[in-house]
Amino acid sequence: MEGPSLRERQKERRRARIYQVAIDLFKQRGFHQTTATDIAKGAHVSRGTFFNYYPYKESVLLDYGASIVSSVQDYTEQALERGDEPLEILAGMWKLLTLETAKERDLFLPLAYEFLNPEPLRAKTAYNAAPLAQVIKAILLPLRESGQIRADISLERMSNLIADNYLMTALRWAAYRSDTSLELEMDKSLAFLLEGVFRR
């Protein structure tokens, strides 16, 4: 099988450069203070080229969100292969998400709003870029197969509810500039959710 062509590799490198410049600028100046023109200039491309790779500024953050979900997916797959307990895996994945959110609070906030975008296509694009619910579903599947969790709610719906709870808990913490520990808020949130997951 042939690898990517020279042109495809150049496009991948250009996209990676644009992405890295954008993330660096978001951290230095703030997301809202950084323009597409700033990013294009920093990446040594035209403004039009920037929009060829990212149709709107927020879409850069979707790559950021995808990288987070990819890292927790890798963690989950390795833990499942080792035969770790599903609830331990879920707690570990939850902690990874919490640490990343707390570390990059100012990046997370505009990313989270993109999931709630009133334009349906934009919101759907965000959910497809960072499919956290699919990772959670893989963790819960062994519990469903062994009959440990309730069967009157679909696994997909259950996974989406847990993923949405992460998003809203973290968004509330980031938006209100809360001084409370995100880890504590997230732990309480997950514990509350799991009460509704297990069979009664």
C-alpha positions in Angstrom: 0.0 0.0 0.0 1.3 3.4 -1.0 1.8 6.0 1.7 0.6 9.6 1.5 1.8 11.6 -1.5 4.2 14.5 -1.1 1.3 16.9 -1.6 -0.7 15.2 1.1 2.3 15.3 3.5 2.8 19.0 2.8 -0.9 19.6 3.6 -0.7 17.6 6.8 2.4 19.6 7.9 0.8 22.9 7.0 -2.4 22.0 9.0 -0.3 21.0 12.0 1.7 24.2 11.8 -1.5 26.3 11.6 -3.0 24.3 14.5 0.1 24.7 16.7 0.4 28.5 16.0 -3.3 28.9 16.8 -3.2 27.1 20.1 -0.1 29.0 21.2 -1.7 32.3 20.3 -4.9 31.3 22.1 -2.9 30.6 25.3 -0.8 33.8 25.0 -3.5 36.3 24.0 -6.8 34.6 24.7 -9.1 32.9 22.3 -11.4 35.9 21.7 -8.4 38.3 21.3 -6.8 36.2 18.6 -8.0 36.6 15.0 -7.8 34.4 12.0 -5.4 37.0 10.5 -3.1 36.7 13.6 -3.0 32.9 13.1 -2.4 33.0 9.4 0.4 35.6 9.9 2.0 33.5 12.6 1.8 30.3 10.5 3.2 32.2 7.4 0.1 31.4 5.3 -2.6 33.6 3.8 -5.9 34.2 5.5 -7.6 32.3 2.8 -5.3 29.3 3.4 -6.2 29.3 7.0 -9.9 29.1 6.1 -9.2 26.3 3.7 -8.1 24.2 6.6 -10.3 25.6 9.3 -13.7 27.1 8.1 -14.1 29.1 11.3 -11.8 29.9 14.2 -13.5 27.7 16.6 -12.9 24.7 14.4 -9.2 24.8 15.5 -10.4 23.9 19.0 -12.2 20.9 17.6 -8.8 19.4 16.8 -7.8 20.2 20.3 -10.9 18.4 21.7 -10.2 15.5 19.4 -6.7 15.1 20.8 -8.0 15.0 24.3 -10.6 12.3 23.4 -7.9 10.4 21.5 -5.7 10.3 24.6 -8.5 9.1 26.9 -9.5 6.5 24.3 -5.9 5.2 24.2 -5.9 5.0 28.0 -9.3 3.2 27.9 -8.3 0.7 25.3 -5.1 -0.3 27.1 -6.9 -0.6 30.4 -9.6 -2.8 28.9 -7.0 -5.0 27.3 -5.3 -5.4 30.7 -8.6 -6.5 32.1 -8.9 -3.6 34.6 -12.3 -3.2 36.3 -14.6 -1.0 34.2 -15.4 1.4 37.0 -11.7 1.9 37.7 -11.2 2.7 34.0 -14.1 5.1 34.1 -12.7 6.9 37.2 -9.2 7.0 35.6 -10.6 8.4 32.3 -12.7 11.0 34.3 -9.5 12.1 36.1 -7.6 12.5 32.9 -10.4 14.7 31.5 -10.5 16.7 34.7 -6.8 17.3 34.7 -6.7 18.5 31.1 -9.8 20.7 31.6 -8.3 22.3 34.7 -4.9 22.9 33.0 -6.4 24.5 29.9 -9.5 26.3 31.4 -9.3 29.2 28.9 -9.2 26.8 25.9 -11.9 24.5 27.2 -14.5 27.3 27.6 -14.8 28.3 23.9 -14.5 24.6 23.0 -17.4 23.7 25.3 -19.6 26.5 23.8 -19.1 25.0 20.4 -20.8 21.8 21.5 -23.8 24.0 22.5 -23.7 26.1 19.3 -27.3 27.1 18.3 -26.4 26.2 14.7 -27.1 22.4 14.6 -24.4 21.6 12.0 -21.8 23.3 14.1 -22.9 21.4 17.3 -23.0 18.1 15.4 -19.5 18.7 14.0 -18.2 19.3 17.5 -19.7 16.1 18.8 -18.4 14.1 15.9 -14.9 15.6 16.3 -14.7 14.6 20.0 -16.8 11.5 20.5 -16.4 11.1 24.2 -19.6 9.1 24.5 -18.2 6.3 22.4 -15.3 5.9 24.8 -17.6 5.8 27.7 -19.8 3.2 25.9 -16.8 0.9 25.5 -16.1 1.1 29.2 -19.8 0.4 30.2 -20.2 -2.5 27.7 -18.7 -5.2 29.9 -21.0 -4.1 32.8 -24.0 -4.3 30.5 -23.0 -7.7 29.2 -22.6 -9.0 32.8 -26.0 -7.6 33.8 -24.6 -5.3 36.4 -26.2 -2.1 35.0 -29.8 -1.4 34.2 -31.1 -2.5 30.8 -34.1 -0.2 30.5 -31.9 2.6 29.1 -29.9 2.1 26.0 -26.1 2.0 26.4 -25.8 4.8 23.9 -28.2 7.0 25.8 -26.5 6.3 29.1 -23.0 7.0 27.6 -24.3 10.3 26.1 -25.8 11.4 29.5 -22.4 10.8 31.2 -20.5 12.6 28.5 -23.0 15.5 28.6 -22.6 15.7 32.3 -18.8 16.0 32.0 -19.3 18.8 29.5 -21.8 20.8 31.6 -20.0 20.3 34.9 -16.7 21.5 33.4 -18.4 24.3 31.5 -20.1 25.7 34.6 -16.8 25.5 36.5 -14.9 27.2 33.7 -17.5 29.9 32.9 -18.2 31.0 36.5 -14.4 31.1 37.2 -15.1 29.1 40.3 -12.5 28.8 42.9 -13.8 25.3 43.9 -11.8 22.3 42.9 -12.8 21.0 39.5 -11.7 17.5 40.6 -14.1 17.6 43.6 -17.0 18.8 41.4 -16.3 16.1 38.8 -16.0 13.4 41.4 -19.4 14.4 42.9 -20.9 14.5 39.4 -19.7 11.0 38.4 -20.7 9.5 41.8 -24.2 10.9 41.3 -24.5 9.6 37.8 -23.4 6.1 38.7 -26.2 5.8 41.2 -28.6 5.9 38.2 -26.6 3.5 36.1 -26.6 0.4 38.3 -29.5 -2.0 38.5 -32.1 -1.4 41.2 
